[in-house]
Amino acid sequence: MSSGKILDHVLEPPSYGWADAKGNLIKPTPKQILREFLSRTNVFKNRKNWLSFMSWFQIVCLTPFFFIFLFKYITIPLFIVGFVYSMILMGSHGTIWYHRYCTHKAYKFSNNFWRFITQHLVIKVVPEETYAVSHHVHHAKSDQPGDPYNAQAGFLYCFLADTNHQPINRNLSREDYAKAVSLLGHTGVKTNSYEQYQKWGSIVHPVTFITEWILNWGFWYGVFFLIGGNALACTIFGAAMFWAVGVRTFNYEGHGKGEDKRKDGVDYNRLDMSINQIWPGFVAGEWHNNHHMYPRSAQSGFLKHQIDFAWYYVKFLSMIGGVSSYNNAKKQFLEQYYIPKKLKTRATATTEAEANAAVEEEVM
């Protein structure tokens, strides 16, 4: 079975299904979505729900920090610190680690040390398994039935996708399970044997996951406590909760809320409804339309104004030897899309030489 075929069934289908008999996207009601969410997070009903449960249990655990910050420690400086940590640091880390590395292998680390450092660069709240496997499906079926966060099915469909649509299929054959595991082979994530997968319904073992979670949170709380006491630690952990909830809204927004919001001269990829947005681009390097055009590129902020902190991190690591190689589609994008478009629109007003000079000034 080819990798394309495995992506057709690597995810556990929701009870309401992906598509109807005619192949049209099924748009479940909010009641159906919430019922599915409650069923998939019920560990008493089925222990194979453990990863979906943990995904939201972590948010529950972070919530007290948020309210302690809000009612006890809030100051303007701490608010700024929390804002920068959640929006820029955690946002960029999501792009660096989960998006460009775990899913798309846009770059390679020189050794496991730099991979480990990058993996745990911030407070961890997203399982690699949940993100990366489903994101392969998202790109293969973008805005089509089977896309785990299809914006056309509504906000709640996307917001609760990590439990309702992103867990891996619990009935994979041994061969297909091996293919699913291979999607994470480069990440260093310790994976279950097929027999363990049959027991737990996941690629990662709960003991491994929980141990890593406790160590990651314990380390970072200790670091922030030593720097600024409970005030700073609660601020940062509260900010992590804010990001963990907010990131679940991204794909709904990033695909036009189910509508065609692509703009000429801004969104060059026309194969799906992804759009370039200023805010996600500036804080996390998530120029989503560019990314869907070149998913394996370590840089997606191709133009002068498109700030890309995720790319700056990868480039910095390559300069100090932490990254051995990377893919960069900037030149290809400029030559195939941006420059021809600019030359065409300016041809009637300027000479070719002047147009070229103007274009070069914009993309330097």
DODREN-130487 format. One line per 10 residues: number of its first residue (from 1); for each residue x, y, z of N, C-alpha, C. Coordinates in pm, whole numbers, plus 50000, padded with zeros to 5 digits. Each point is the difference from the previous one (the first is absolute). Layout:
NUM = X/Y/Z/X/Y/Z/X/Y/Z ~ ...
This chain:
1 = 50085/49880/50000/49915/50120/50000/50088/50124/50000 ~ 49975/50093/49911/50080/50121/49989/49970/50095/50114 ~ 50091/50099/50021/49979/50098/50105/49874/50079/49974 ~ 49968/50023/49873/49877/50070/49968/49879/49925/50049 ~ 50003/49866/49986/49888/49917/50046/49990/49999/50151 ~ 50111/49992/50069/49996/49998/50146/49939/50127/50055 ~ 50019/50112/49932/49943/50125/50046/49848/50004/49985 ~ 49945/49907/49922/49856/49992/49986/49932/49944/50125 ~ 50076/49924/50079/49937/49935/50115/50088/49997/50126 ~ 50103/50083/50004/50089/49999/50116/49935/50064/50121
11 = 49897/50083/49980/49932/50065/50111/49870/49926/50034 ~ 49966/50002/50128/49876/49938/50046/49882/50085/49954 ~ 49911/49946/49915/49888/50081/49952/49902/50031/50112 ~ 49942/50120/50002/49901/50033/50102/49871/49921/49977 ~ 49917/49991/50101/49876/49923/49987/49909/50056/49892 ~ 50010/50130/49972/49916/50061/49897/50062/49990/49861 ~ 50123/49949/49992/50063/49975/49871/50063/50124/49938 ~ 50076/49975/49893/50065/50109/49928/49915/50052/49886 ~ 49937/49908/49926/49925/50038/49881/49874/49915/49988 ~ 49901/50054/49929/49877/49924/49980/50015/49906/49880
21 = 49892/49933/49962/50005/49900/49893/50040/50062/49866 ~ 49977/50129/49984/50036/50067/49875/50139/50062/50004 ~ 50068/49981/50112/50136/50053/50012/50006/50142/50050 ~ 49888/50054/50042/49998/50137/50052/50038/50005/50147 ~ 50063/50108/50040/50042/50017/50139/49880/49994/50094 ~ 50010/49919/50105/49898/49997/50103/50028/50113/50099 ~ 49902/50086/50022/50013/50111/50093/49915/49970/50123 ~ 50061/49941/50103/49923/49961/50117/49949/50122/50077 ~ 49894/49980/50074/49945/50107/50083/50090/50019/50122 ~ 49991/50117/50065/50077/50019/50124/49972/49890/50103
31 = 49877/49955/50008/49965/49894/50095/50074/49871/49966 ~ 50008/49965/49872/50073/49880/49960/50149/50013/50030 ~ 50056/50118/49976/50142/50022/50025/50031/49989/50149 ~ 49917/50061/50084/50022/49994/50144/49981/49859/50053 ~ 49903/49927/49946/49980/49862/50042/50123/49915/49966 ~ 50055/50024/49881/50121/49928/49958/50118/50036/50091 ~ 50011/50127/50035/50108/50045/50088/49991/49930/50137 ~ 49882/49997/50058/49982/49936/50130/50028/49851/49993 ~ 49962/49938/49889/50026/49857/49984/50148/49971/49986 ~ 50069/50085/49924/50142/49974/49971/50093/50036/50116
41 = 49952/50076/50096/50084/50033/50115/49962/49917/50124 ~ 49910/49907/49983/49953/49916/50111/50093/49880/50017 ~ 50095/50013/50091/50096/49891/50022/49939/49885/50078 ~ 49888/50024/50065/49932/49892/50073/49926/49909/49903 ~ 49956/50056/49891/49933/49923/49896/50099/49916/49921 ~ 50116/50060/49969/50100/49932/49917/50137/50057/50031 ~ 50092/49916/50045/50134/50050/50034/50073/50054/49879 ~ 49956/49961/49879/50064/50051/49880/49970/50148/49978 ~ 49915/50056/50081/49972/50144/49994/50102/50082/50079 ~ 50102/49935/50054/50089/50066/50096/50071/50123/49940
51 = 50042/49993/49874/50075/50112/49943/49909/50120/49975 ~ 49879/49974/49953/49904/50110/49983/49967/50062/50135 ~ 49985/49917/50102/49974/50050/50134/50115/50087/50050 ~ 50123/49952/49982/50117/50073/50049/50016/50134/49930 ~ 49962/50007/49874/50012/50124/49924/49924/50113/50068 ~ 49882/49971/50053/49920/50102/50068/50026/50003/50151 ~ 50044/49888/50056/50034/50000/50142/50118/50093/50027 ~ 50092/50009/49906/50112/50092/50015/49952/50145/50007 ~ 49901/50032/49920/49943/50136/50004/49933/50025/50134 ~ 49931/49900/50051/49938/50011/50133/50107/50027/50105
61 = 50113/49932/49989/50109/50017/50096/50064/50138/49990 ~ 50000/50058/49882/50059/50133/49981/49906/50113/50044 ~ 49872/49973/50000/49901/50104/50028/50019/50069/50136 ~ 50028/49926/50110/50022/50069/50128/50113/50102/49995 ~ 50106/49972/49924/50110/50095/49987/49951/50129/49936 ~ 49914/49986/49901/49947/50117/49931/49920/50088/50096 ~ 49917/49939/50084/49918/50079/50091/50081/50055/50118 ~ 50102/49926/50041/50089/50053/50105/50072/50124/49949 ~ 50048/49993/49877/50062/50118/49939/49899/50115/49991 ~ 49879/49969/49955/49899/50101/49974/49958/50073/50128
71 = 49986/49926/50109/49945/50059/50122/50104/50032/50108 ~ 50124/49952/49980/50101/50024/50104/50124/50072/49951 ~ 50048/49965/49883/50131/50049/49958/49997/50098/49882 ~ 49887/50026/49942/49999/50074/49875/50057/50142/50016 ~ 50094/50031/49915/50056/50134/49985/50024/50021/49852 ~ 50022/50121/49959/50024/50025/49858/50126/49928/49951 ~ 50113/50006/50074/50119/49927/49953/49976/49850/49988 ~ 49932/49940/50100/49974/49857/49993/49902/49966/49888 ~ 49904/50087/49978/49907/49978/49888/50076/49997/49868 ~ 50095/50092/49984/50080/50005/49877/50083/49873/49986
81 = 50060/49956/50112/50079/49877/49998/49915/49881/49957 ~ 49882/49987/50060/49911/49891/49967/49954/50006/49856 ~ 49971/50119/49953/49956/50019/49862/50108/49957/49902 ~ 50122/50046/50023/50111/49966/49911/50027/49850/50004 ~ 49995/49940/50120/50029/49858/50012/49896/49916/49924 ~ 49872/50032/50020/49896/49919/49937/49991/50024/49850 ~ 49997/50126/49960/49979/50032/49860/50123/49973/49913 ~ 50116/50047/50046/50120/49991/49917/50081/49873/50027 ~ 50034/49975/50126/50085/49884/50028/49926/49869/49976 ~ 49882/49983/50061/49927/49876/49979/49946/49991/49857
91 = 49957/50113/49945/49952/49999/49862/50109/49960/49902 ~ 50117/50061/50014/50111/49967/49911/50048/49858/50021 ~ 50001/49954/50126/50041/49863/50027/49906/49901/49933 ~ 49870/50029/50000/49907/49913/49932/50033/49987/49852 ~ 50040/50110/49940/50038/49999/49859/50133/49930/49979 ~ 50096/50030/50086/50134/49942/49988/49998/49849/50015 ~ 49940/49954/50110/50008/49859/50038/49889/49917/49936 ~ 49877/50026/50034/49891/49915/49956/49973/50011/49850 ~ 50004/50123/49951/49957/50024/49863/50111/49970/49899 ~ 50110/50072/50011/50101/49989/49897/50093/49879/50018
101 = 50017/49953/50124/50088/49885/50020/49923/49869/50011 ~ 49914/49989/50102/49933/49872/50024/49915/49957/49880 ~ 49930/50093/49940/49914/49964/49888/50075/50000/49867 ~ 50069/50107/49969/50048/50018/49863/50149/49976/49979 ~ 50074/49974/50106/50145/49974/49986/50067/50110/49917 ~ 49966/50124/50030/50053/50111/49922/50148/50024/50026 ~ 50053/49944/50107/50142/50013/50031/50046/49878/50079 ~ 50131/49984/50012/50057/49887/50073/50093/50051/50109 ~ 49991/49939/50118/50090/50034/50109/50134/49929/49980 ~ 50104/50062/50049/50133/49940/49990/50015/49881/50094
111 = 49930/50006/50113/50006/49890/50097/49876/50004/50089 ~ 49987/49898/50084/49881/49988/50085/49993/50106/50109 ~ 50114/50057/50036/50002/50102/50104/49916/50120/49958 ~ 50022/50050/49879/49927/50118/49953/49853/49967/49974 ~ 49975/49877/49963/49860/49958/49983/49928/50002/50134 ~ 50066/49948/50103/49940/49997/50133/49978/50142/50053 ~ 50100/50086/49984/49987/50139/50046/49883/50068/49930 ~ 49988/49982/49871/49892/50062/49924/49864/49945/50042 ~ 49994/49871/50020/49874/49937/50041/49947/50058/50131 ~ 50091/50027/50094/49960/50044/50133/50034/50147/50025
121 = 49999/50078/49894/50037/50141/50011/49900/50081/50081 ~ 49877/49952/50009/49894/50068/50076/49920/49895/50078 ~ 49903/50047/50078/49909/49911/50071/49923/49917/49897 ~ 50003/49870/50017/49942/49911/49900/49853/49972/50029 ~ 49913/50026/49902/49857/49974/50018/49937/49930/49879 ~ 50081/49965/49900/49947/49934/49881/50076/49871/49974 ~ 49932/49886/49992/50068/49874/49967/50041/49998/49852 ~ 50123/49958/49973/50046/49992/49860/49908/49912/49917 ~ 49958/49890/50059/49913/49905/49928/49871/50066/49953 ~ 49936/50072/50090/49872/50064/49967/50017/50102/49889
131 = 50108/50076/50007/50020/50107/49902/50047/49946/49864 ~ 50112/49929/50001/50068/49970/49874/49924/49905/49910 ~ 49948/49891/50054/49931/49903/49915/49878/50063/49934 ~ 49921/50070/50080/49880/50063/49944/50033/50112/49903 ~ 50114/50064/50021/50036/50111/49911/50040/49951/49861 ~ 50055/49880/49994/50022/49939/49868/49869/49984/49926 ~ 49897/49956/50072/49868/49982/49939/49942/50134/49959 ~ 50020/50101/50083/49951/50134/49969/50054/50049/49866 ~ 50128/49978/49975/50058/50046/49875/49954/49913/49882 ~ 49981/49871/50024/49956/49912/49892/49855/50026/49961
141 = 49919/50046/50096/49856/50018/49976/49955/50141/50037 ~ 50082/50097/49981/49971/50135/50047/49866/50052/49947 ~ 49913/50039/50094/49868/50054/49969/49909/49900/49929 ~ 50033/49871/50012/49920/49893/49943/49949/49909/50112 ~ 49898/49918/49974/49958/49903/50101/50117/49913/50044 ~ 50016/49984/50129/50114/49927/50054/50106/50090/50058 ~ 49999/50128/49962/50088/50099/50063/49957/50011/50147 ~ 50089/49967/50094/49958/49996/50141/49957/50134/50057 ~ 50044/50110/49941/49952/50131/50044/49955/50081/49880 ~ 49896/49948/49938/49941/50065/49883/49916/50118/50044
151 = 50043/50121/49964/49934/50122/50045/49857/50012/49948 ~ 49971/49931/49892/49865/50007/49943/49896/49934/50090 ~ 50044/49919/50094/49908/49934/50093/49976/50083/50125 ~ 50063/50116/50009/49972/50091/50110/50108/50009/50106 ~ 49985/50100/50086/50100/50029/50103/50018/49884/50097 ~ 49891/49946/50052/50010/49895/50102/50063/49874/49943 ~ 49975/49972/49874/50059/49886/49930/50153/50008/50005 ~ 50052/50121/49981/50144/50022/50004/50052/50007/50143 ~ 49926/50068/50086/50047/50024/50136/50018/49871/50079 ~ 49915/49903/49977/50007/49873/50073/50058/49888/49914
161 = 50071/50038/49894/50053/49900/49907/50102/49908/50064 ~ 50075/50050/50100/50105/49917/50059/49943/49875/50066 ~ 49876/50006/50047/49937/49882/50060/49909/49929/49901 ~ 49926/50075/49920/49898/49941/49913/50053/49945/49869 ~ 50109/50059/49948/50043/49967/49864/50148/49965/49984 ~ 50082/50032/50099/50145/49984/49981/50061/49873/50057 ~ 49938/49929/50094/50062/49877/50051/50015/49896/49889 ~ 50103/49918/50011/50023/49899/49896/49895/49890/50010 ~ 49980/49935/49888/49905/49890/49991/50040/49887/50095 ~ 49905/49947/50073/50028/49895/50099/49997/49861/49942
171 = 49974/49990/49870/49987/49868/49937/50093/49983/49881 ~ 50118/50056/50011/50098/49987/49892/50060/49860/50000 ~ 50030/49950/49881/50073/49875/49989/50144/50020/50047 ~ 50071/49894/50021/50141/50012/50042/50080/50080/49897 ~ 49973/49974/49873/50072/50070/49893/49967/50150/50001 ~ 49873/50032/50013/49960/50141/49998/50043/50073/50126 ~ 50003/49930/50112/50051/50062/50123/50146/50037/49983 ~ 50077/49911/49938/50142/50030/49976/50016/50124/49913 ~ 49910/50017/49902/50005/50118/49915/49965/50126/50079 ~ 49902/49987/50090/49965/50114/50085/50117/50039/50090
181 = 50066/49901/50057/50116/50025/50086/50112/50067/49921 ~ 50015/49961/49874/50109/50056/49918/49984/50150/49979 ~ 49878/50051/50013/49977/50143/49987/50066/50079/50113 ~ 50029/49929/50111/50064/50063/50116/50143/49951/50022 ~ 50050/49917/49909/50128/49936/50021/50116/50094/50023 ~ 49997/50117/49940/50111/50095/50009/49993/50087/50125 ~ 49889/49995/50075/49977/50093/50110/50065/49956/50132 ~ 50039/49873/50008/50056/49949/50125/49896/49958/50101 ~ 49872/50009/49965/49893/49958/50089/50004/49848/50016 ~ 49999/49954/50124/50000/49857/50027/49863/49943/49970
191 = 49994/49898/49915/49872/49950/49951/49964/49863/50057 ~ 49871/49971/49999/49949/49871/50046/50030/49890/49899 ~ 50011/49877/50050/49997/49885/49911/49857/49985/49949 ~ 49980/49916/49902/49865/49981/49947/49907/49945/50108 ~ 50052/49912/50085/49919/49943/50108/49963/50108/50102 ~ 50092/50089/50031/49969/50111/50091/49900/50096/49937 ~ 50015/50023/49871/49903/50084/49928/49859/49941/50009 ~ 49988/49869/49985/49870/49936/50007/49938/50017/50139 ~ 50083/50008/50100/49950/50017/50137/49962/50144/50029 ~ 50083/50095/49955/49981/50139/50038/49942/50087/49889
201 = 49997/49953/49877/49941/50077/49891/50079/50122/49960 ~ 50130/49999/50023/50083/50117/49973/50140/49957/49959 ~ 50074/50093/49942/50139/49973/49962/50092/50012/50120 ~ 49972/50095/50088/50083/50019/50119/49934/49932/50119 ~ 50080/49949/50090/49950/49932/50120/49964/50105/50106 ~ 49893/49980/50077/49962/50099/50101/50107/50026/50105 ~ 50075/49898/50039/50106/50020/50100/50108/50092/49944 ~ 50038/49977/49876/50099/50086/49934/49951/50143/49992 ~ 49876/50017/49957/49942/50132/49984/49994/50074/50133 ~ 49947/49936/50102/49981/50065/50130/50134/50033/50065
211 = 50098/49910/49987/50133/50025/50055/50063/50124/49935 ~ 49993/50006/49868/50055/50113/49928/49928/50130/50037 ~ 49869/49992/50013/49919/50116/50039/50042/50054/50136 ~ 50013/49913/50099/50035/50043/50135/50140/50060/50003 ~ 50094/49936/49930/50137/50051/49999/50009/50135/49930 ~ 49930/50015/49889/50001/50127/49926/49941/50112/50084 ~ 49884/49978/50057/49936/50103/50081/50080/50030/50126 ~ 50052/49895/50062/50079/50020/50122/50124/50082/49974 ~ 50068/49970/49889/50121/50075/49964/49968/50147/49979 ~ 49899/50028/49918/49971/50138/49967/49942/50078/50118
221 = 49921/49935/50084/49951/50073/50117/50118/50037/50090 ~ 50093/49905/50015/50118/50027/50082/50083/50115/49945 ~ 50020/50002/49869/50078/50107/49937/49934/50136/50022 ~ 49870/50008/49974/49931/50128/50014/49988/50042/50146 ~ 49989/49904/50090/49994/50031/50143/50133/50059/50047 ~ 50110/49941/49955/50131/50050/50038/50025/50141/49945 ~ 49944/50029/49885/50018/50132/49939/49911/50105/50065 ~ 49872/49965/50022/49906/50102/50046/49897/49953/50100 ~ 50026/49887/50067/49908/49952/50101/49869/49949/49943 ~ 49903/49977/50089/49870/49949/49957/49928/50096/49905
231 = 50026/50129/50017/49934/50098/49914/50034/49975/49853 ~ 50128/49985/49970/50041/49976/49861/49956/49862/49953 ~ 50016/49899/50086/49964/49863/49962/49850/49990/49969 ~ 49917/50060/50084/49855/49996/49975/49963/50078/49876 ~ 50071/50109/49976/49976/50079/49879/50027/49917/49875 ~ 50114/49934/49997/50039/49923/49882/49909/49880/49980 ~ 49971/49928/50108/49914/49882/49988/49857/50041/49965 ~ 49955/50113/50052/49869/50051/49960/49998/50039/49854 ~ 50109/50058/49952/50011/50037/49859/49998/49876/49911 ~ 50061/49891/50049/50000/49874/49925/49858/49948/49981
241 = 49916/50016/50102/49860/49960/49989/49930/50083/49894 ~ 50026/50129/50000/49938/50090/49903/50037/49958/49858 ~ 50126/49966/49979/50044/49957/49866/49939/49865/49963 ~ 49997/49907/50095/49949/49866/49972/49855/50002/49957 ~ 49923/50092/50054/49860/50016/49958/49993/50075/49867 ~ 50076/50108/49990/49995/50084/49881/50046/49931/49874 ~ 50100/49912/50010/50054/49936/49880/49896/49910/49934 ~ 49901/49958/50076/49894/49914/49945/49907/50077/49906 ~ 50011/50131/49999/49917/50081/49910/50072/50030/49869 ~ 50128/49967/49991/50079/50049/49887/49953/49950/49864
251 = 49981/49869/49987/49968/49949/49867/49865/50047/49948 ~ 49908/50029/50092/49872/50058/49958/50024/50139/49941 ~ 50080/50079/50069/50032/50134/49951/50090/49993/49877 ~ 50098/49909/50003/50099/49991/49894/49947/49947/49869 ~ 49878/49947/50002/49936/49955/49876/49872/50079/49974 ~ 50003/50126/50041/49895/50094/49964/49866/49977/50066 ~ 49998/49929/50113/49874/49971/50070/49900/49929/49909 ~ 50056/49918/49911/49914/49925/49910/49957/50075/49876 ~ 50052/50120/49980/49966/50081/49883/50128/50028/49920 ~ 49981/50041/49877/50116/50033/49916/50041/50145/50027
261 = 50101/50018/50085/50048/50133/50035/50139/50028/49942 ~ 50039/49922/49902/50130/50021/49937/50001/50131/49922 ~ 50114/50068/50004/50013/50130/49934/50109/49994/49893 ~ 49970/50058/49885/50100/50009/49893/50119/50081/50047 ~ 50119/49952/49968/50122/50068/50040/50042/49973/50143 ~ 49921/49922/50073/50032/49963/50138/50006/49849/50015 ~ 49899/49933/49948/49987/49854/50012/50016/49937/49862 ~ 50118/49950/49971/50031/49952/49866/49958/49855/49980 ~ 49991/49923/50108/49957/49862/49989/49848/49995/49986 ~ 49952/49937/49892/49856/49994/49973/49947/49857/50004
271 = 50075/49909/50057/49957/49861/50006/49912/49971/50122 ~ 49998/50092/50097/49913/49985/50117/49966/50140/50050 ~ 49931/50007/50114/49951/50128/50050/50094/50065/50103 ~ 50120/49953/50011/50094/50058/50096/50031/50144/49965 ~ 50023/50082/50102/50029/50142/49979/50119/50043/50085 ~ 50070/50102/49953/50106/50063/50078/49937/50105/50091 ~ 50025/49988/50130/49947/50094/50098/50115/50073/50068 ~ 49982/50129/50022/50105/50081/50060/50037/49954/50139 ~ 49900/49980/50088/50032/49969/50140/50071/49866/50017 ~ 49944/49888/49952/50074/49873/50013/50136/50005/49931
281 = 50007/50074/49890/50128/50012/49931/50104/50072/50083 ~ 49962/50114/50057/50094/50079/50078/50045/49928/50128 ~ 49908/49938/50072/50036/49944/50131/50053/49857/49991 ~ 49966/49926/49894/50039/49859/49997/50058/49956/49866 ~ 50019/50092/49906/50052/49961/49870/49902/49916/49921 ~ 49873/50006/50035/49900/49915/49936/49930/50074/49887 ~ 50071/50013/49887/49942/50055/49879/49938/49881/49927 ~ 49874/49977/50030/49938/49869/49975/49983/49970/49851 ~ 49964/50098/49921/49987/49975/49857/50135/49967/49939 ~ 50103/50073/50040/50135/49968/49953/50039/49858/50041
291 = 49966/49965/50123/50035/49868/50050/49931/49889/49922 ~ 49873/50019/49967/49929/49896/49924/50056/49989/49859 ~ 50058/50106/49950/50062/49994/49867/50131/49922/50006 ~ 50079/50024/50106/50129/49932/50016/50009/49944/50143 ~ 49931/49891/50029/49994/49949/50138/50135/49954/50056 ~ 50092/49963/49915/50129/49950/50048/50106/50109/50011 ~ 49960/50124/49986/50095/50111/50011/50018/50040/50147 ~ 50123/50016/50043/50029/50044/50137/49970/50148/50018 ~ 49980/50070/49891/49960/50141/50004/49868/50014/49927 ~ 49905/50073/50059/49875/50029/49927/49974/50150/49993
301 = 50079/50079/50071/49991/50145/49986/50090/50043/49885 ~ 49947/49997/49880/50082/50018/49881/50028/50145/49964 ~ 49913/50092/50041/50015/50139/49961/50057/50084/50114 ~ 50043/50120/49966/50072/50085/50095/49919/50026/50127 ~ 49870/50020/49986/49918/50032/50116/49955/49876/50077 ~ 50025/49880/49946/49951/49877/50062/50102/49948/50102 ~ 49989/50053/50120/50087/49959/50111/49980/49851/50027 ~ 50109/49930/50026/49993/49854/50016/50097/49956/50110 ~ 49955/50011/50127/50087/49964/50113/50039/49853/49997 ~ 49911/49915/49952/50032/49857/49992/50118/49977/49907
311 = 50001/50069/49887/50111/49989/49906/50128/50057/50060 ~ 49990/50110/50074/50119/50059/50060/50066/49901/50097 ~ 49919/49924/50071/50054/49899/50093/50073/49890/49922 ~ 49937/49949/49895/50063/49895/49921/50129/50050/49937 ~ 49997/50122/49948/50119/50057/49938/50111/50019/50103 ~ 49963/50045/50119/50100/50018/50106/50065/49866/50036 ~ 49918/49896/50016/50056/49869/50032/50092/49950/49889 ~ 49966/50029/49876/50086/49957/49890/50135/50072/50005 ~ 49998/50125/50048/50123/50079/50008/50092/49951/50110 ~ 49943/49944/50108/50083/49951/50111/50019/49849/49996
321 = 49948/49936/49895/50023/49856/49982/49892/49911/50056 ~ 49890/50056/50048/49893/49918/50056/49910/49938/49895 ~ 49991/50065/49885/49922/49950/49887/50097/49973/49885 ~ 49994/49879/49945/50095/49962/49896/49953/50038/49860 ~ 49868/50006/49979/49948/50037/49868/49855/50044/50013 ~ 49954/50074/49902/49861/50043/50000/49954/50025/49857 ~ 49869/49996/49981/49939/50035/49872/49950/50143/50008 ~ 50019/50076/49895/49950/50137/49996/49946/50030/49861 ~ 49869/50025/49993/49934/50020/49872/49984/50147/49964 ~ 50068/50091/50072/49982/50142/49975/50035/50036/49855
331 = 50113/49955/49951/50042/50034/49865/49899/49947/49898 ~ 49955/49878/50021/49902/49940/49910/49869/50079/49999 ~ 49955/50041/50118/49877/50080/50009/50015/50132/49925 ~ 50111/50068/50021/50021/50130/49936/50005/49986/49848 ~ 50072/49899/49953/50018/49984/49856/49873/49953/49930 ~ 49924/49913/50065/49883/49940/49934/49872/50081/50019 ~ 49990/50071/50111/49873/50065/50030/50012/50152/50018 ~ 50084/50042/50095/49999/50140/50040/50052/50095/49892 ~ 50119/49972/49950/50061/50091/49903/49920/50005/49869 ~ 49959/49886/49944/49918/50008/49878/49871/50080/50021
341 = 49937/49985/50115/49878/50075/50030/50028/50150/50005 ~ 50109/50037/50066/50035/50141/50012/50038/50060/49864 ~ 50076/49925/49924/50040/50049/49869/49879/50022/49909 ~ 49907/49909/50010/49880/50009/49917/49916/50122/50035 ~ 49984/50025/50130/49915/50111/50042/50066/50135/49977 ~ 50133/50003/49992/50069/50127/49984/50045/50027/49856 ~ 49976/49902/49915/50051/50010/49864/49949/50123/49926 ~ 49879/50038/50026/49942/50113/49928/50046/50134/50054 ~ 50057/49998/50123/50036/50128/50063/50150/50025/50002 ~ 50080/49898/49988/50145/50016/50010/50070/49916/49896
351 = 50128/50027/49983/50081/49915/49915/50031/49872/50076 ~ 50046/49899/49928/50032/49872/50063/50112/50017/50103 ~ 50098/50081/49968/50112/50021/50093/49952/50064/50130 ~ 49912/50101/49986/49948/50068/50120/49914/49905/50083 ~ 49921/49918/49931/49916/49904/50071/50084/49900/50077 ~ 50106/49949/49933/50088/49906/50068/50064/50062/50123 ~ 50044/50125/49987/50063/50069/50112/49903/50017/50116 ~ 49875/50032/49970/49899/50018/50104/49970/49869/50071 ~ 49992/49894/49921/49972/49868/50058/50114/49956/50091 ~ 50124/50018/49953/50116/49959/50078/50004/50075/50132
361 = 49963/50129/49998/50001/50081/50123/49899/49945/50101 ~ 49886/49951/49953/49896/49951/50090/50037/49869/50066 ~ 50076/49913/49933/50025/49866/50052/50138/49982/50061 ~ 50080/50103/50003/50133/49988/50059/49991/49972/50149
